[in-house]
Amino acid sequence: MSHTELDAAPDYFRAFEDVEPPKTRPLSRRRAALWQFLAALTLGFGAWYLHWRWTASLNSDALTFSVIVAAAETAMFFGTLLFYFDIWDEGDTPQSAPPTTLAEACLPEKTDLSVDVLIATYDEHQTILQATIEDALKLELPENWTVAIYVLDDGNRPEIATLAEKLGVQYIAREQNLGFKAGNMRNALFQTDGEFVLICDADTRLFRQFLTNTLGYFRDPTVAWVQTPHWFYDIPPGQAWTDTLPRYLSRFLTAASGQQRRGTDPFLSGSLMFFDVIQRRRHRNGASFCCGAGSIHRREPLFQDALHQHQSDRGRRLPMTQKGLAPRLVPIQPFRFHVSEDIYTSMLLHGAGRGWKSVYHPQVECRMLSPWSMDAWASQKLKYAGGTLDLMLNANPLLNPKMPWRVKLHYAATFWSYLSAFALIILLIAPVYTLTTGSAPIDAYSMTFFLHLLPLLLANEAALAVASKGQDANQGRILSLATLPIVTRAFWLVARGRRVRFRPTPKTPMFKGAMRFVLPNLVLLSVMSAALVYGVVQNVMGSEAHSASLLIVNAFWLSWCGLAISRPVASAFWRPPGHANATPTSVNRMPMSGKLKDAR
């Protein structure tokens, strides 16, 4: 099958049907104590290093450059403080059996124990949607509970209406697409009446026990929603290095990449580091936020908050996707009209001052499809970055006096994950500047420098290895560098009041038009390579400014950054086995800036 044929094969995911979900384990007390000791050690070494940097290492011959780099290092240390707070400890809520009465579910009389399963779709292929509906129909119902399944078709397609009728589920469409996915959800919420609402995307395939394993948390009347992990079951398994390379080279590549196989998770979709480490540990302070699909909500807080916010929105500056709406015309929004409606709604409920809280359920209860193209990858990252940055600038929860300070720090960590792009750009440019000019950000790459830096780096690596419980802690750092061009573009658009434009994330493999998304990465790699070559040439020619220590330190940092930045480039050329000769041609003209088209 050619790559063109694969593009047209909507049932490619069938090959992954038998993949089993991972089992996550809690952080043991012994491991937690070791992680916290190593974290404290890292912070101590970090403070010691920065004190030395500011008091004894600034290069007086290039003072401005030296101060800028030291400031960037200080900012990254601040980010480390936030991240360590973010993942400091776990605090899972014990799982309970589903309630069997209205009183146990904390519901008023004259209601019922009912769940609405809302499956949002826009342009996804019928084959993908059918598998999602069929799995929803297999849900195990706890005693005394009823379930209703709705397909919410923002594409208003006759064939999807026919599919819903064929499978015996209800179909809801609308003529206008106002409000993205949140608008689609709002439209359905005003036409349904289940006391609990389960959110699904077109590719969210629920496991039979989803309701049995999550409804018990709602015995607590203050629980507004329960979020479960996102698990992408179709991540390509890759190919063993030894299948095509000599054993000695295979061992080297395994050690260098940290992977036993090539082509494994080419688009870095594996999300367990975020869900099992970050989200799970935010739960100890009630700060795990909603991620949309795979979450189940109590209807009451959604509408209670919507009514309150409807009043407060009048005359107030509105975030990204509400601009252009007259305040009196802003509709009641159980899910906020925003490109990042899930985290926005979470922020409002966490900061409402009404005692609502979230629960993070740590075990996988559904499966989803990962992006299999640069189009999907870039669109998804631009959406996340643009949405989060817009909320930070226009609806910042850190300014909300009703939000608990611990919860604010968790949201601050989310914002910093994007703001750190500015410090990363400085630290990325620094070795380029040093290798081309011979001006270092420190007075000398001496033994004193290594004695201050190496303990910090080693302690940090050890701390993350223990804290991550076997998850890939390096993935976040790779993504931070690999997505720098996308995050920079998102920030520039949001800062100018422009809206991030994106298409719904494609749900089928596509290998066309990949190169336009990685051109900024290629430009960066070219500049970095040129600087490295120039530095080597100057050293060979005997330049006193380009000492061996200067060359080694900056070449090492530049090379590591280059590997991370090149990851999207490698992904652009990646093909599944049997498609290695396909080339990324036929540019897809998906605009990445400008005014926001009102579709997800």
N, C-alpha and C positions, 0 to 999 in steps of 0.2 A: 504494500500500500504506500503510495507517495504521500508527501506531507500535505499536498492539496486534498487528497482523499481523507487524510486523518482530520483535517480541518472540518470536513463535512460529516464526520462520524460522531453524532451526539451521545452514543452509548459506549464511548471508550472506557468509561468508569466501570463497566461490568467486569473488566479484568481484575478489579481490586475488591470484588465482593467479599472474598474470604479473609481479607486483612483484619486482624483482631486489634481492638483498641488497647492502648497502653494502660497498665494499672499503676496508678500513682500511690505513693506511700507517704505517710505523714513524716514530718521532720522529727527524728528522735531527740530525746533530751540530751543525749551524749553528743550527737552531731550538732545540735543547736548551741551547746556550750562551746564546742570547738570553733564553730563558725563565729560566734560572738567574740571569742578570745582573739581569733585571727583578724576580725574586723577592727577591734580596738587597737590591735598591734599595727594594722595598716594605717589607721587614722593617726596614731602616735608618730609613726615614721613619716606620714605625710606632713604633719605639722612641723616636724623637725626639718624635713627637706625644704619646705617653703620658708621657714625662718632663715635657713642658710641661703636660699636663693635671694631673698630680699636684702639680707644684711651683709653677705660676703661673696656673692658670685656674679653680681651685675657687671656687665662689660662696659667700662667707662668709655671705651673707644667707639661703641655703638649703643649708647645708653638708651635712646628711644626704642630701638629694636629689642634690646634686652628687657626693658620694662614691659613692653607689649607682650612678649612671650611669657614672662613671669606672671603677668596678669591673667593670661589665658590658662596657665597651669593652675593658678589659684582658683579660677572659675571652675575648672574641671574637678578640683578637690572639693569645692562646694557641691558640685553635682554628685560626687561620691558620697558625701554626707547624706544627701537626700536619698540616694539609692540604698544606702545601708539602712537608713530608717525605714524605707519602703519595705525591705525584705528582712527586717530584724528578727521576726519570730512568727510562728504560726499560731492560729487560734481557731481551729475548726469548730463549727457548731455541730453537736452530736445529732446524728440523723434519727428521725422519729417516723413512726408508722403514719400513713395518711389519716387525717381525721375522718370519722364516719358520721358525724352529726354537725349541724350548723353551729352549735355551741363550741365544739372542738375546733372548728375552722374559723371561729370568731366572726361569724356572719350573723346578720339580723334575721329575725323571723320573716316569713313570707318570701324567702329567697330559696335557693337550692344549691347543692354541691355540684357545680357545673364548670366546665373548662371549654373555652373556645380556642381551637387551634387555627391560627391565622397564618396562611402561607402566602407571602408576598412575592409577586412575580411581575416582570416587565416585558422582557424579550427572550427569556430563556426557552430552550428547545423543549418541546412537548415530552420527549423521552425522559429528560432529567426531571421534569415536574411530575410525571407519572410515577416515577420511582419514589419521590417524596410523598405523594398522596397515598400510595399503597402502604408505605411504612407507617404513616399516621393512622391508617385504618386498622393497623395491627396493635395499637396501643392497648396495654392491659389497664382495665379500669378498676380502681379501688372500690370497695364496697360503698354503695349508695351514690356513686358519682355518675354523671353523664358527660358526654363530650360531643361537641359539634365541630366539624371541620369546614373551613372556608378557604377558597382560593381567591386571593385578592389580585385581580389582573389589571395592572395599570396600563397594559398594552391593549386592553379591550378587544381581545382576539376571539373570533367565533370558534376556532378549533379548540381553544382552551375551555370555553364554555361547554363545548361538546364533550370534552374529556371529563370535566367535573360532573356532568350529568351521567356519563357512562359509569363513573366510579362511585356515584352516589353521594357526592359531597356538594356543598353549596358554593355558588359562584357570585362574586361581587366585583363589579367594574365601575369605573367612573369616566366621565367624558373629559375632564381636565386633570392634569398631573400636578396640581399645586402642592408644594410641600414635600417633594421627594417621597421616600419610603414612609416617612412620618405622616404625610398627608394621606397616603394609601391606608395606613393603620387607623388614622383618625376617622376616615370615611367608613371603615368597617366597624369601629367601636360604636359608632352611632347607629349601626344597623344590627348589632348583636347584643346579647345580654348575659353572657357567661360571667360568673363572679370572678373567674380567673382566666387569664389570657396567656396563651403559649405562642411565642413569636418564632416564626420560621422563615427562612429565605427559600427560594425555589429549590435549592439543593440541600436543605437541612433534613436529613433522614433520621428520624427519631428511632431510638431503640424502644423495644416493647415496654421496658420498665421505667421509662422516663417519668411518668406521673407518679408511679408507686414510690420512686426514690426522691422526689422533690416536694410533693404536696405536704409532707409531714412538717416541713419548716414553717408552714403557715398556721400551725397551732399557736405560734407567737403572733398576737394581733398587731405588732409593730413592724412585721416583715412586709415590705412593699413588693420586693421581687427576689427571685432566686436566679442566679446566673450559673450556667454549667460551662465546662471547657469547650472550646472549639477544637475539633480534631479533624484534620484533613487526611482522609484515608487513602487518597489516590496519589500521594507523594511518590514519585518514581524511586524504586529501590536502588537504581544505579547498577554499575558493573564493577566487578572486582578488578583492582589494578593488575593483579597477576594474570588476568585473562589475556592481556595484550602487551604487557611490559615485563622485562626481566625482574627477577625477584629482588635484587638489590635496589633497583630503581623504585619498585613498588613499596619497599620498606621506607625509603626516603620520602616518597610522596605521602605515605600514610602519616609519617611523623610530622611532615611540614603542614599538611592540610587538616590533620586531626580526624580524617575520614578513612575508613577501610575501603571505600568504593568511590569510583568517580561517577558523576551524574546523579548522586544522591541529593534529593531536595534541591534541585538547581535554582529555584527561585526563593530559597530560604523561607519556605512556608511553615516549617515546623514551629509550632507556637507553644509548646509545653513549658518553655522557660518563662514565657509571659504568664501563662495560665496557672501552672503548678507552683511557680515560685513567687511571681510578683502579685498576681491577682489573689492567690490563696493567702498570702501573708498580709495583704491589705485588709482582708476580712477581719483580722483581729481588732481593728478599729472601726469596723463597719464601713469601710471605704472602697470595697471592690465595686467597680462601676459596671453598669449594664453594657454588654457588647452586642446587643440586638438579638440575633438568632441564638436559639438554645436557651432563652430566658423565659421564665414564667412569672406573671405579674398579678397582683391583687388589683382588681378594677378600681376600688375605692380611692386609693391614693393618686392614681392617674388622673381621675376626674376632679378630685379635691384640689390637687395642685394646678390643674388646667384652669379651673375657675378663678383661683387666686391670681395666677399669672396673667390671665386675661384682663383683670382689672389693673394690675401693675404695669402692663405693657403700654397702656395708653399714654402717649406723649413721650415715651422713652425711646432712646436709640436702640434699634433692634439689630441682632447679629446677622450674619451673612445672608442667609436665604430668606429673610423677611424684609430686606430692604426693598423699597419701592411700594410697600403696602401701607396705605393710610392707617394710622393707629386704630381708627374706629372700625376698619374693615378686617383687622387681624382676627381670624376665627379662634374659637376655643380649641386648644391643642393638647389632647391627652399625651401625645408624644410631640415634642417641640419640633417645629418646622425648621430643620437644619440639616446640612449635609452629614453632621455627626449627631443625629437625633438621640442616639442611645446614651452617649456620655453627657450630652446636654440635659436630658431628662434626669439622669442620675445626679448631676450637680444640683439641680433645682430641688429634688427630693431630699438629698443629703443636707441641703442648707435651708430647708423650709422651716425648721424649728418646731416641727410637729411630732418628732420622735420616730419618723419612718426610718427604716434601716434596710439594708440589703443583706443577703446571705450568698456566700459563694459555696457551691456544692462541688467538691474537688474531683469527683469521678466523671469520666466521659459518659454522656448519655445520648449523644447523637453524633453523626458524622457529616462532613461537608466536603465539597470539592475545592481544591487549591487552584491558584492561577497557573496556567500552563502556557503563558506567553509574556513577552515583555510589555505588550499592550495592557494586559490585565495587571501585571505587577506594578507598572508605572502609574496606571490609573488608580489602583488601590492605595499606593503610598502617597500620591498627591492628595487624594481624598482625606486620608488620615491626617496628614500634616496640615493641609489647609483648614480643615474643620477644627482641629485642636487649637491652632494658632488664632483663628477667628474668635473662638470662645475666650481665649486668654485675653485678647485685646478688647472684646466688646461685651463679654458677660463673665468676667473673671470671678470665680468663686472665692478667691483669696480675699476679696473685698467684702464678702458677705459676713456680717457680724454674727449671724445665726449658725454658721457652720462651725463645728468643733475644730480646734486648732490642729488636732492630730489628722483629721480628715483633710484639712487644708494642705498639710505637708504632703500627703499622698498625691493630691492633685498637682501640687507644685512639682513633684517628681515627674509627673506626666508632661507638664509644660517644659520642664528643663530638658527632657529627652529630645525636644526639638530646638530649644534655645541654645543648647550646647553646640549647635552647628557653627555659631560664630567663633567660639573658642577653637573648635576643630579646624576651621578654615585657617586660623592663625597658626596653629600647630602644624598644619599641612604645608603652609607656605614657608614657614620658618626654615626647614632644611633646604628648600629650593633657593631661598635668599642666601643662606649660609654657603651653600656649595657654589653659587655663582659669584658671590662677592668676597668670600673668605672671612666675613664678619660673623662671629658666633654670638649666640644669645647669652653665653656665660663667659667669664674672663678666661677660663681654660678648661679643656676636657682632661682634667687631672685625676689622680687617684681619689682625691677628696670628693670630686663630682660623683664618681662611681660608688664610693662608700655611702653617700647620701641617697643616691637614686636606686641602686639595686635592692637594698632591703625593702624599700617601698613597693617596688614592682613585684618582688617575690612574695611578699606578704599578701598583696592584693590578689595575685593569682591563686595562692593557697586558699585564701578566704572564699573566693568565688567558686573554686572547685568543691569546697565543702558545702557551701550554701546552696549550690545548684542541684544537689541530689542526683547527679549524673546527667542532668540536662545540659545542653550546649550553651554554656555561658558566653562563649565567644561570638555567638551569632549576633547578639545585640550590638557588639562593637563593630562587627563587619557591616551590619546594616547602617549604623550611624555614619560610617564613611562612604559606603556604597550609594546611599541615598542623599548625599550632600547636595548635588545639583537639584534634586526634586524638592528638598526641604527649603533650599534657598529661593527657588522659584515660588514656592507656596508662600513664604514669608513676604516676598516682594509684592506679590499680588494682594495679599491681605492687608499689608501696610498701606497700600495705595487705594484701598477700598474696593479693589476688584474682586470678583468672585471666581473661585477655582472652578474650572470647567472640567467635567469628566463624564465618561460613559459608565453605565452599569458594568461591573466586572464580568468579562466574558467567562462562561462556564464550560467552554470546550477548548481543546488544544488548538492554538493558532501560531503559526511560525512566520507570518508575513510582517514586514514593516518594522522589524525589531531594531534595526540599527539607529533609527532616528531617536530612540529613547536613550541610547547609550553614547551619543556623540559628545555630550559634556564630559563623560567619564574618559572617553578616548582623548579629548583635548587635555584633561588633567594628567593623564598617563604620559602623554607626549611631553608636556612641560617638565614633569618629574624626571622622566628618562633623560631629557636633554640636560637638566641640571646635574644629574648623577654622572653622566658622561663627561660633562665639563669639569666637574670636581675631580674625577679620576685623572683626566688629562693634565690638569693643573698640578696635581700631586706628583705625577710622573715627571713633569717638567721641572719639578723642584721648587714650586711656589711655597714660600714660608707660611703664607696665610692658610694654605690647604694642607695642614699637617695630617699625619696618618690617623691620629685619634679623632680629629674633626671629620675626616672622611668616613671612618668606620661607624661612628655614632650616627651621623646624619644619613649615611647609606642604609644602615639597618632600619632606622625609623621610616625612611622614604620607601624602602622595599616592603615593609609590613603594610604601610598605608596603600601602597600600590597594589598589593595582593587583594586588599579589601575593595578598593575602587574598581578593580578589574573583574570582580565577581559578577556584576550585571553584564559585562561584556561577554564573559564566558557563557552566561545564561542565554544571551542573545543567539549564540551559535549552537546551543545545546539542542539535540534532537533525541527522541526516544530511540532505542535500539531498532535498527532497520531503516532509519531515516537520516543517517549520518551525512548523506550527500545533498540533503536539502539545503538551500541557501536562503538567507533572509532578504528577499526581494519584495517588490510590489509594495511600496511604502503605503501604510495605512494613514490617511490624513486625519488622525484624531487630534483636534486642537487641545492644547493644554493650558490655555489662558483665555482671558476675556470674560464676557458676561456669562453668567450661569444659565444654562438651559434648564428649565424646570422639569427635570426627570432625574432619576437617581443616578 
